[in-house]
Amino acid sequence: MSGHAYHAAMQTLPLSLVVITHNEAANIGRCLDSVPFAADKLVVDSGSDDGTPEAARAHGARVVHQPWLGFGPQRNFASTRALHDWILVLDADEFLSPALAAELAAGLPALLASDKAGAWLRRSTWFMGAPMRWYRPMIGERMARIYHRGRARWTDAGVHESLRFDGATAAFAAAFNHLHNPTLVHKQLKVLTYAELKARDWHARRRSPRMWQTPFVFAASFVKEYLLRLAVLDGWRGFVIAQTSAAYAVYKRMRYYEMVRNPASVGQAREVLVRHGLERE
């Protein structure tokens, strides 16, 4: 049976696929098409100007427009607009593997009929054009992605949000795919943006800068990623991942220190990020 015919034969389930987007026209179709069993496909868009809403509708999704609230609040808003209580969350640059699609189509009916709060999936990440083979966070990272909206909620963090379950959970074995930053330029821009968001979060909570920790943080982060998480076994790609992670750990602390020393830099940086399309207005 062809992949198209196999997808067409899948039973539709009372489940909402929810994707939050901003300028993801190149990815959204692949993401939506990888979940043929979802009875409802919802895209919550925060002001794309590259045709993302039109592409999403062409692939069978409803589109709701919502100005950017931050990752956690945006996901919680999206949950309220789903047509079904059970929700599968994917990012636009993620998509189900055929193995996971088949496993979910077979296993979800029992989960949806249960009193569980949700389920864990595993993510396989591609970097520099190929899947990582050894680096632990990218070869089966365990992620909470299926949930009943009455039994789970996303944290309100502006970045690095997490899903909190209120009840027992299940797990599925096969992995979904993540096409992680097409180029190193994309990766560095994401590091810049995420570090800014994290520093703002610290600034809002008036956290102590603790700059004295910074040199140790870089070394500890690099050792953790390169050796303990086995990036070293992925060759120079692993070195790049470890160095980028350590640089992020340091840069967000330096940026927060600047915010404390010079509060005007918050607005100045926001203006630059918006001007270059790295932040939503």
Backbone as numpy.savetxt, mean C-alpha at the origin, in Angstrom:
# Nx Ny Nz CAx CAy CAz Cx Cy Cz
-8.36 -24.38 -20.15 -9.20 -23.19 -20.15 -8.32 -21.94 -20.15
-8.62 -20.98 -21.01 -7.83 -19.75 -21.05 -8.06 -18.94 -19.79
-7.10 -18.00 -19.52 -7.23 -17.15 -18.34 -8.51 -16.34 -18.37
-8.87 -15.82 -19.57 -10.09 -15.03 -19.69 -11.32 -15.87 -19.40
-11.35 -17.09 -19.97 -12.50 -17.97 -19.75 -12.58 -18.40 -18.29
-11.41 -18.63 -17.69 -11.39 -19.04 -16.28 -11.96 -17.94 -15.40
-11.57 -16.70 -15.67 -12.09 -15.58 -14.90 -13.60 -15.45 -15.09
-14.05 -15.63 -16.33 -15.47 -15.50 -16.61 -16.28 -16.56 -15.88
-15.67 -17.73 -15.64 -16.37 -18.83 -15.00 -16.42 -18.70 -13.49
-15.63 -17.80 -12.91 -15.60 -17.64 -11.47 -16.93 -17.11 -10.94
-17.35 -17.64 -9.81 -18.57 -17.19 -9.16 -18.35 -15.82 -8.54
-19.33 -14.93 -8.73 -19.26 -13.61 -8.11 -19.64 -13.71 -6.64
-18.86 -13.06 -5.79 -19.06 -13.14 -4.35 -19.44 -11.77 -3.78
-20.19 -11.74 -2.67 -20.59 -10.47 -2.04 -19.41 -9.82 -1.33
-18.51 -9.30 -2.13 -17.24 -8.72 -1.66 -16.97 -7.46 -2.46
-16.46 -6.43 -1.80 -16.06 -5.20 -2.48 -14.54 -5.15 -2.59
-14.05 -4.98 -3.80 -12.64 -4.64 -4.01 -12.53 -3.13 -3.91
-11.64 -2.64 -3.03 -11.50 -1.20 -2.82 -10.06 -0.78 -3.11
-9.91 0.23 -3.96 -8.60 0.73 -4.35 -8.62 2.25 -4.23
-7.64 2.82 -3.52 -7.51 4.27 -3.48 -6.45 4.68 -4.50
-6.71 5.75 -5.24 -5.84 6.10 -6.36 -5.53 7.58 -6.44
-4.41 7.85 -7.10 -4.06 9.19 -7.56 -3.08 9.01 -8.71
-3.53 9.31 -9.92 -2.71 9.17 -11.14 -2.15 7.75 -11.30
-3.07 6.80 -11.41 -2.71 5.39 -11.56 -3.30 4.78 -12.83
-3.46 5.60 -13.88 -4.08 5.10 -15.10 -3.33 3.92 -15.70
-2.01 3.89 -15.55 -1.21 2.82 -16.14 -1.38 1.49 -15.42
-1.86 1.53 -14.18 -1.92 0.32 -13.36 -3.32 -0.17 -13.03
-4.29 0.73 -13.00 -5.57 0.40 -12.39 -6.31 -0.73 -13.11
-6.20 -0.82 -14.42 -6.91 -1.87 -15.15 -6.43 -3.26 -14.76
-5.11 -3.42 -14.68 -4.54 -4.73 -14.30 -5.00 -5.12 -12.90
-5.01 -4.16 -11.99 -5.43 -4.41 -10.62 -6.89 -4.87 -10.57
-7.78 -4.13 -11.21 -9.20 -4.45 -11.16 -9.51 -5.77 -11.84
-8.88 -6.03 -12.96 -9.15 -7.25 -13.71 -8.68 -8.51 -13.00
-7.76 -8.35 -12.04 -7.21 -9.52 -11.35 -8.16 -10.07 -10.29
-9.29 -9.38 -10.05 -10.24 -9.82 -9.02 -11.62 -10.02 -9.67
-11.76 -11.07 -10.48 -13.00 -11.24 -11.24 -14.19 -11.65 -10.39
-13.95 -12.11 -9.16 -15.04 -12.61 -8.33 -15.67 -11.56 -7.44
-15.16 -10.34 -7.43 -15.72 -9.28 -6.58 -16.99 -8.72 -7.22
-18.09 -8.74 -6.47 -19.35 -8.23 -7.00 -19.34 -6.71 -7.12
-18.48 -6.06 -6.36 -18.40 -4.60 -6.35 -16.93 -4.20 -6.44
-16.62 -3.30 -7.35 -15.26 -2.77 -7.47 -15.34 -1.25 -7.32
-14.68 -0.75 -6.29 -14.75 0.68 -5.95 -13.37 1.30 -6.02
-13.26 2.40 -6.74 -12.05 3.20 -6.78 -12.35 4.55 -6.15
-11.59 4.90 -5.13 -11.73 6.21 -4.49 -10.54 7.05 -4.93
-10.82 8.03 -5.76 -9.76 8.81 -6.40 -9.64 10.20 -5.77
-8.40 10.65 -5.62 -8.15 11.94 -4.95 -7.60 12.99 -5.90
-8.24 13.12 -7.06 -7.89 14.22 -7.96 -6.94 13.88 -9.07
-7.01 12.67 -9.60 -6.13 12.29 -10.72 -6.38 13.17 -11.94
-5.30 13.45 -12.67 -5.44 14.20 -13.92 -4.85 13.43 -15.10
-4.68 12.10 -14.94 -4.10 11.28 -16.00 -5.10 10.29 -16.60
-6.38 10.45 -16.29 -7.39 9.54 -16.83 -7.67 8.33 -15.98
-7.22 8.33 -14.72 -7.46 7.18 -13.85 -8.95 6.88 -13.67
-9.80 7.87 -13.37 -11.23 7.54 -13.20 -11.84 6.91 -14.45
-11.49 7.43 -15.62 -12.04 6.87 -16.85 -11.56 5.45 -17.08
-10.27 5.20 -16.80 -9.73 3.85 -16.95 -10.40 2.89 -15.97
-10.64 3.35 -14.75 -11.28 2.49 -13.75 -12.69 2.12 -14.18
-13.44 3.09 -14.67 -14.80 2.80 -15.13 -14.79 1.83 -16.31
-13.81 1.97 -17.17 -13.71 1.08 -18.34 -13.45 -0.36 -17.92
-12.91 -0.55 -16.72 -12.64 -1.90 -16.21 -13.65 -2.31 -15.15
-14.82 -1.67 -15.17 -15.93 -2.14 -14.36 -16.05 -1.60 -12.96
-15.32 -0.54 -12.63 -15.35 -0.01 -11.27 -16.28 1.19 -11.14
-16.83 1.35 -9.95 -17.45 2.62 -9.57 -16.34 3.55 -9.11
-16.49 4.83 -9.36 -15.48 5.80 -8.95 -16.12 6.84 -8.05
-15.51 7.03 -6.89 -15.92 8.07 -5.95 -14.75 9.04 -5.80
-15.03 10.31 -5.85 -13.99 11.33 -5.70 -13.94 11.81 -4.25
-12.75 11.79 -3.67 -12.56 12.25 -2.30 -11.21 12.93 -2.19
-11.17 14.23 -1.85 -9.87 14.89 -1.62 -9.06 14.11 -0.59
-7.75 14.15 -0.77 -6.85 13.33 0.03 -6.95 13.65 1.52
-7.11 12.58 2.32 -7.24 12.71 3.78 -6.04 12.16 4.53
-5.12 11.51 3.82 -4.08 10.72 4.46 -4.43 9.25 4.28
-3.43 8.37 4.30 -3.67 6.97 3.94 -4.72 6.31 4.82
-4.55 6.37 6.14 -5.50 5.71 7.01 -6.90 6.27 6.89
-7.09 7.58 7.04 -8.43 8.16 6.89 -9.04 7.92 5.51
-8.21 7.94 4.45 -8.74 7.70 3.11 -9.27 6.28 2.99
-8.56 5.32 3.58 -9.02 3.93 3.52 -10.30 3.74 4.35
-10.37 4.40 5.50 -11.59 4.30 6.30 -12.78 4.93 5.59
-12.56 6.05 4.92 -13.63 6.65 4.12 -14.07 5.68 3.03
-13.11 5.07 2.34 -13.44 4.14 1.27 -14.28 2.97 1.78
-13.97 2.50 2.98 -14.75 1.40 3.55 -16.23 1.75 3.67
-16.51 3.01 3.97 -17.91 3.41 4.14 -18.66 3.46 2.82
-17.95 3.54 1.71 -18.59 3.65 0.40 -18.70 2.32 -0.33
-18.15 1.25 0.25 -18.27 -0.07 -0.36 -19.71 -0.55 -0.28
-20.12 -1.37 -1.23 -21.49 -1.90 -1.23 -21.64 -3.11 -0.33
-20.53 -3.76 0.01 -20.59 -4.97 0.83 -19.76 -4.78 2.10
-20.13 -5.51 3.15 -19.40 -5.43 4.41 -18.01 -6.03 4.31
-17.87 -7.08 3.49 -16.55 -7.70 3.31 -15.79 -6.98 2.21
-14.53 -6.65 2.52 -13.73 -5.79 1.64 -12.36 -6.42 1.41
-11.92 -6.38 0.16 -10.54 -6.71 -0.22 -9.89 -5.42 -0.66
-8.76 -5.07 -0.05 -8.04 -3.84 -0.38 -6.78 -4.19 -1.18
-6.61 -3.51 -2.30 -5.37 -3.57 -3.07 -4.95 -2.14 -3.41
-3.65 -1.92 -3.57 -3.17 -0.69 -4.16 -3.18 -0.86 -5.68
-3.15 0.25 -6.40 -3.28 0.18 -7.84 -2.11 -0.57 -8.49
-0.93 -0.54 -7.87 0.22 -1.25 -8.45 0.34 -2.68 -7.94
-0.73 -3.21 -7.36 -0.80 -4.59 -6.91 -1.86 -5.34 -7.72
-1.73 -6.65 -7.80 -2.73 -7.46 -8.50 -2.62 -8.90 -8.03
-3.74 -9.61 -8.05 -3.75 -10.99 -7.61 -3.05 -11.87 -8.64
-2.27 -12.81 -8.15 -1.72 -13.85 -9.02 -2.86 -14.81 -9.36
-2.77 -15.54 -10.48 -3.82 -16.53 -10.78 -3.99 -17.54 -9.66
-2.87 -17.92 -9.01 -2.95 -18.89 -7.92 -3.75 -18.34 -6.74
-3.52 -17.08 -6.38 -4.26 -16.50 -5.26 -5.72 -16.25 -5.66
-5.97 -15.82 -6.88 -7.36 -15.61 -7.32 -8.15 -16.91 -7.20
-7.54 -18.02 -7.60 -8.22 -19.31 -7.50 -8.42 -19.72 -6.04
-7.41 -19.48 -5.21 -7.52 -19.84 -3.79 -8.60 -19.02 -3.11
-8.67 -17.73 -3.42 -9.70 -16.89 -2.82 -11.09 -17.26 -3.31
-11.23 -17.53 -4.60 -12.53 -17.91 -5.14 -13.06 -19.16 -4.45
-12.15 -20.07 -4.10 -12.56 -21.31 -3.43 -12.77 -21.12 -1.93
-11.96 -20.28 -1.30 -11.98 -20.17 0.15 -12.81 -19.05 0.73
-13.09 -18.03 -0.07 -13.82 -16.88 0.47 -15.26 -17.17 0.88
-16.01 -18.03 0.17 -17.39 -18.26 0.62 -17.48 -18.66 2.09
-16.58 -19.52 2.55 -16.61 -19.93 3.95 -16.24 -18.76 4.87
-15.24 -17.95 4.47 -14.84 -16.82 5.29 -15.96 -15.80 5.39
-16.60 -15.50 4.27 -17.66 -14.50 4.25 -18.88 -14.92 5.08
-19.04 -16.22 5.27 -20.17 -16.72 6.06 -19.82 -16.87 7.54
-18.55 -16.58 7.89 -18.08 -16.79 9.26 -18.21 -15.51 10.08
-17.84 -15.63 11.38 -17.81 -14.45 12.24 -16.40 -13.92 12.42
-15.47 -14.33 11.55 -14.10 -13.83 11.62 -14.05 -12.36 11.24
-12.98 -11.70 11.67 -12.82 -10.26 11.39 -12.18 -10.01 10.03
-11.39 -10.97 9.54 -10.71 -10.75 8.27 -9.72 -11.84 7.97
-8.80 -11.52 7.06 -7.82 -12.52 6.65 -6.53 -11.84 6.22
-5.44 -12.60 6.35 -4.11 -12.16 5.96 -3.75 -12.72 4.60
-3.09 -11.90 3.79 -2.55 -12.34 2.51 -1.04 -12.16 2.52
-0.38 -12.72 1.52 1.06 -12.54 1.39 1.36 -11.81 0.08
2.37 -10.93 0.12 2.70 -10.10 -1.03 4.10 -10.41 -1.55
4.19 -10.60 -2.85 5.47 -10.80 -3.52 5.80 -9.54 -4.32
6.97 -8.95 -4.06 7.32 -7.66 -4.65 8.39 -7.78 -5.72
8.17 -7.07 -6.81 9.15 -6.94 -7.89 9.92 -5.64 -7.69
11.23 -5.67 -7.96 12.07 -4.48 -7.82 13.12 -4.51 -8.92
13.28 -3.39 -9.62 14.20 -3.30 -10.75 13.91 -4.36 -11.79
12.62 -4.58 -12.06 12.21 -5.41 -13.17 12.12 -6.90 -12.92
12.35 -7.34 -11.68 12.30 -8.78 -11.39 11.87 -8.99 -9.95
11.29 -10.15 -9.64 10.91 -10.41 -8.25 12.13 -10.58 -7.37
12.04 -10.08 -6.16 13.10 -10.32 -5.18 13.05 -11.80 -4.78
14.21 -12.39 -4.53 14.27 -13.83 -4.25 14.52 -14.15 -2.79
15.17 -13.24 -2.05 15.57 -13.54 -0.69 15.14 -12.51 0.34
15.06 -11.26 -0.04 14.77 -10.19 0.91 13.40 -10.40 1.53
13.38 -10.67 2.81 12.19 -11.18 3.48 10.94 -10.31 3.33
11.03 -8.98 3.49 9.81 -8.18 3.36 9.19 -8.21 1.96
9.94 -8.69 0.96 9.44 -8.69 -0.41 9.17 -10.08 -0.97
9.26 -11.12 -0.17 9.04 -12.47 -0.69 7.97 -13.21 0.12
6.92 -12.55 0.41 5.85 -13.19 1.17 5.48 -12.39 2.40
5.63 -11.06 2.27 5.27 -10.16 3.37 3.80 -10.38 3.76
3.56 -10.60 5.04 2.21 -10.88 5.55 1.47 -9.56 5.75
0.31 -9.44 5.09 -0.41 -8.18 5.13 -1.90 -8.41 5.34
-2.51 -7.56 6.15 -3.95 -7.60 6.39 -4.65 -6.89 5.24
-5.39 -7.63 4.41 -6.00 -7.02 3.24 -7.47 -7.39 3.03
-7.99 -8.36 3.77 -9.40 -8.72 3.67 -10.02 -8.52 5.04
-11.17 -7.84 5.10 -11.77 -7.58 6.40 -13.27 -7.31 6.29
-13.95 -7.55 7.40 -15.34 -7.15 7.56 -15.32 -5.76 8.19
-15.96 -4.80 7.55 -15.81 -3.41 8.00 -16.44 -3.15 9.37
-17.27 -4.07 9.84 -17.80 -3.93 11.18 -16.90 -4.52 12.25
-15.82 -5.20 11.83 -14.93 -5.89 12.77 -13.47 -5.49 12.59
-13.22 -4.45 11.84 -11.84 -4.01 11.60 -11.86 -2.55 11.19
-10.74 -1.87 11.43 -10.63 -0.45 11.07 -9.17 -0.11 10.83
-8.93 0.77 9.86 -7.58 1.24 9.61 -7.20 2.29 10.64
-5.94 2.29 11.05 -5.47 3.35 11.93 -5.52 4.69 11.19
-5.52 5.77 11.94 -5.65 7.09 11.33 -4.30 7.69 10.90
-3.27 6.89 10.83 -1.95 7.39 10.44 -1.98 7.93 9.02
-1.27 9.05 8.82 -1.21 9.64 7.48 -0.39 8.82 6.52
0.54 8.01 7.04 1.37 7.12 6.22 1.71 5.91 7.08
1.98 4.77 6.43 2.26 3.51 7.13 1.09 3.13 8.05
-0.11 3.24 7.51 -1.31 2.84 8.24 -1.36 1.32 8.38
-2.14 0.85 9.33 -2.31 -0.60 9.50 -3.76 -0.90 9.82
-4.15 -2.13 9.53 -5.53 -2.57 9.76 -5.60 -3.29 11.09
-6.50 -2.86 11.95 -6.66 -3.45 13.28 -7.93 -4.32 13.30
-7.74 -5.61 13.58 -8.85 -6.54 13.62 -9.45 -6.62 15.02
-10.75 -6.80 15.08 -11.45 -7.06 16.34 -12.07 -8.45 16.25
-11.24 -9.46 16.39 -11.72 -10.83 16.28 -10.70 -11.73 15.62
-11.07 -12.99 15.47 -10.18 -13.98 14.87 -10.01 -13.72 13.37
-8.92 -14.24 12.82 -8.62 -14.04 11.40 -8.25 -15.36 10.74
-8.30 -15.36 9.42 -7.87 -16.50 8.61 -6.63 -16.07 7.82
-6.11 -16.97 7.00 -4.94 -16.66 6.18 -5.00 -17.47 4.90
-4.46 -16.89 3.82 -4.37 -17.58 2.54 -2.90 -17.71 2.17
-2.57 -18.77 1.44 -1.17 -19.13 1.21 -0.54 -18.46 0.01
-1.24 -18.43 -1.13 -0.66 -17.88 -2.35 -0.46 -16.37 -2.21
0.47 -15.82 -2.99 0.82 -14.40 -2.88 0.17 -13.56 -3.97
-0.07 -12.29 -3.64 -0.41 -11.32 -4.68 0.85 -10.57 -5.05
0.84 -9.91 -6.20 2.03 -9.27 -6.75 2.01 -7.76 -6.54
3.21 -7.22 -6.33 3.38 -5.78 -6.15 4.52 -5.33 -7.05
4.22 -4.47 -8.02 5.24 -3.92 -8.91 5.79 -2.66 -8.27
6.84 -2.82 -7.49 7.35 -1.81 -6.57 8.23 -0.79 -7.28
7.72 0.42 -7.51 8.51 1.52 -8.06 9.23 1.12 -9.35
8.69 1.51 -10.51 9.26 1.11 -11.79 10.75 1.44 -11.95
11.20 2.54 -11.34 12.61 2.92 -11.42 13.09 3.38 -10.05
14.40 3.52 -9.92 14.95 4.02 -8.66 14.54 5.47 -8.43
14.30 6.21 -9.50 13.80 7.59 -9.35 12.45 7.57 -8.65
11.55 6.66 -9.09 10.26 6.52 -8.42 10.45 6.20 -6.93
11.38 5.31 -6.64 11.63 4.91 -5.26 12.09 6.09 -4.42
13.02 6.88 -4.94 13.54 8.01 -4.17 12.48 9.08 -3.96
11.63 9.29 -4.96 10.56 10.26 -4.79 9.56 9.80 -3.73
9.31 8.48 -3.68 8.41 7.96 -2.65 9.04 8.10 -1.27
10.36 7.85 -1.18 11.06 8.04 0.10 10.91 9.48 0.57
11.11 10.42 -0.34 10.99 11.84 0.00 9.59 12.17 0.51
8.57 11.68 -0.20 7.19 11.99 0.17 6.79 11.34 1.48
7.13 10.04 1.64 6.75 9.33 2.86 7.48 9.90 4.08
8.74 10.29 3.90 9.48 10.88 5.02 8.84 12.19 5.44
8.38 12.98 4.49 7.71 14.24 4.81 6.44 13.99 5.61
5.65 13.01 5.18 4.41 12.69 5.89 4.68 12.20 7.31
5.70 11.35 7.44 6.04 10.83 8.76 6.53 11.95 9.68
7.35 12.83 9.15 7.86 13.95 9.95 6.72 14.86 10.39
5.75 15.08 9.53 4.59 15.90 9.91 3.80 15.23 11.03
3.67 13.91 10.94 2.96 13.18 11.99 3.67 13.36 13.34
4.99 13.23 13.34 5.76 13.46 14.57 5.59 14.89 15.05
5.60 15.82 14.11 5.48 17.24 14.46 4.14 17.52 15.12
3.08 16.91 14.60 1.74 17.11 15.17 1.66 16.53 16.58
2.43 15.47 16.84 2.41 14.84 18.17 3.50 15.39 19.10
4.24 16.39 18.60 5.29 17.05 19.39 6.31 16.05 19.95
6.69 15.13 19.12 7.70 14.15 19.52 9.07 14.82 19.65
9.88 14.35 20.57 11.24 14.87 20.71 12.08 14.46 19.50
12.88 15.38 18.93 13.66 15.04 17.73 14.71 13.94 17.96
15.36 13.93 19.10 16.37 12.92 19.43 17.38 12.71 18.29
17.94 13.81 17.82 18.89 13.74 16.71 20.14 12.94 17.05
20.48 12.82 18.31 21.67 12.07 18.70 21.58 10.60 18.27
20.36 10.12 18.06 20.18 8.73 17.65 20.48 8.49 16.17
20.50 9.56 15.39 20.51 9.44 13.93 21.66 8.59 13.37
22.93 8.81 13.77 24.00 7.96 13.20 23.79 6.48 13.52
23.29 6.19 14.70 23.05 4.80 15.09 21.86 4.21 14.32
20.87 5.04 14.06 19.69 4.59 13.32 20.08 4.14 11.92
20.95 4.91 11.25 21.37 4.53 9.90 22.05 3.17 9.92
23.01 3.00 10.82 23.75 1.74 10.88 22.84 0.57 11.23
21.96 0.77 12.22 21.07 -0.30 12.64 20.10 -0.69 11.54
19.56 0.31 10.83 18.63 0.02 9.76 19.30 -0.73 8.61
20.51 -0.31 8.24 21.20 -0.99 7.15 21.51 -2.44 7.51
22.01 -2.67 8.71 22.33 -4.03 9.14 21.06 -4.89 9.17
19.98 -4.33 9.68 18.72 -5.06 9.76 18.25 -5.51 8.38
18.23 -4.57 7.41 17.73 -4.90 6.09 18.71 -5.76 5.29
19.99 -5.42 5.35 20.98 -6.08 4.49 21.33 -7.48 4.99
21.47 -7.63 6.31 21.91 -8.92 6.86 20.76 -9.72 7.45
20.05 -9.14 8.40 19.02 -9.90 9.10 17.83 -10.24 8.20
17.50 -9.36 7.29 16.38 -9.63 6.38 16.85 -10.18 5.03
18.11 -10.49 4.94 18.71 -11.25 3.82 18.75 -10.50 2.49
18.73 -9.15 2.51 18.89 -8.41 1.26 20.22 -8.72 0.59
21.23 -9.05 1.39 22.56 -9.35 0.85 22.51 -10.47 -0.18
21.57 -11.40 -0.04 21.49 -12.53 -0.96 20.86 -12.16 -2.31
20.29 -10.95 -2.39 19.73 -10.48 -3.65 20.71 -9.60 -4.42
22.00 -9.70 -4.07 23.03 -8.98 -4.83 22.94 -7.48 -4.67
23.30 -6.78 -5.75 23.31 -5.32 -5.67 21.92 -4.73 -5.51
20.88 -5.43 -6.00 19.52 -4.95 -5.75 19.24 -4.94 -4.25
19.72 -5.94 -3.56 19.55 -5.99 -2.12 20.29 -4.87 -1.42
21.49 -4.55 -1.93 22.25 -3.42 -1.36 21.47 -2.12 -1.54
20.89 -1.92 -2.71 20.12 -0.69 -2.97 18.94 -0.60 -2.02
18.23 -1.70 -1.84 17.08 -1.71 -0.92 17.51 -1.35 0.49
18.60 -1.97 0.97 19.06 -1.73 2.34 19.51 -0.29 2.52
20.25 0.23 1.53 20.73 1.61 1.63 19.57 2.59 1.59
18.58 2.33 0.74 17.43 3.23 0.64 16.62 3.23 1.93
16.46 2.05 2.53 15.73 1.96 3.80 16.45 2.72 4.90
17.77 2.58 4.96 18.55 3.29 5.98 18.49 4.79 5.75
18.56 5.20 4.48 18.50 6.63 4.17 17.15 7.21 4.56
16.08 6.46 4.34 14.74 6.91 4.75 14.66 7.09 6.26
15.22 6.12 6.99 15.19 6.18 8.46 15.89 7.43 8.97
16.96 7.82 8.29 17.72 9.01 8.70 17.05 10.29 8.21
16.64 10.30 6.95 16.11 11.54 6.38 14.86 12.02 7.11
13.95 11.10 7.48 12.74 11.55 8.15 13.05 12.19 9.51
14.13 11.73 10.16 14.54 12.36 11.42 15.16 13.73 11.19
15.98 13.84 10.15 16.57 15.15 9.84 15.49 16.15 9.45
14.53 15.67 8.67 13.46 16.57 8.24 12.61 17.02 9.43
12.34 16.12 10.35 11.57 16.50 11.53 12.34 17.50 12.38
13.64 17.28 12.51 14.48 18.22 13.26 14.38 19.62 12.63
14.38 19.68 11.31 14.24 20.96 10.63 12.89 21.60 10.93
11.82 20.79 10.95 10.50 21.33 11.25 10.46 21.97 12.64
11.11 21.31 13.60 11.14 21.84 14.96 11.95 23.12 15.02
13.10 23.14 14.34 13.97 24.32 14.34 13.36 25.46 13.53
12.68 25.13 12.44 12.18 26.15 11.53 10.76 25.76 11.09
9.74 26.05 11.88 8.37 25.65 11.55 7.89 26.13 10.19
8.44 27.24 9.69 8.03 27.74 8.38 8.36 26.75 7.27
9.30 25.85 7.53 9.71 24.89 6.49 8.59 23.91 6.15
7.60 23.73 7.04 6.50 22.81 6.76 5.72 23.31 5.55
5.30 24.56 5.59 4.56 25.12 4.48 5.40 25.28 3.22
6.67 25.66 3.38 7.55 25.82 2.23 7.74 24.49 1.50
7.93 23.42 2.26 8.13 22.11 1.65 6.85 21.62 0.99
5.71 21.87 1.63 4.43 21.45 1.04 4.21 22.12 -0.32
4.54 23.40 -0.39 4.38 24.13 -1.65 5.22 23.52 -2.77
6.45 23.14 -2.45 7.33 22.53 -3.45 6.81 21.16 -3.88
6.36 20.36 -2.92 5.87 19.02 -3.24 4.61 19.09 -4.11
3.71 20.02 -3.81 2.51 20.19 -4.62 2.87 20.66 -6.02
3.80 21.60 -6.11 4.20 22.14 -7.41 4.74 21.05 -8.33
5.45 20.09 -7.76 6.04 19.02 -8.56 5.18 17.77 -8.61
3.95 17.87 -8.15 3.02 16.75 -8.26 3.29 15.61 -7.30
4.05 15.86 -6.23 4.37 14.81 -5.27 3.41 14.80 -4.09
2.57 15.81 -4.01 1.57 15.87 -2.94 0.29 16.47 -3.49
-0.83 15.98 -2.98 -2.13 16.49 -3.40 -2.44 17.77 -2.64
-3.08 18.70 -3.30 -3.45 19.96 -2.64 -4.59 19.72 -1.66
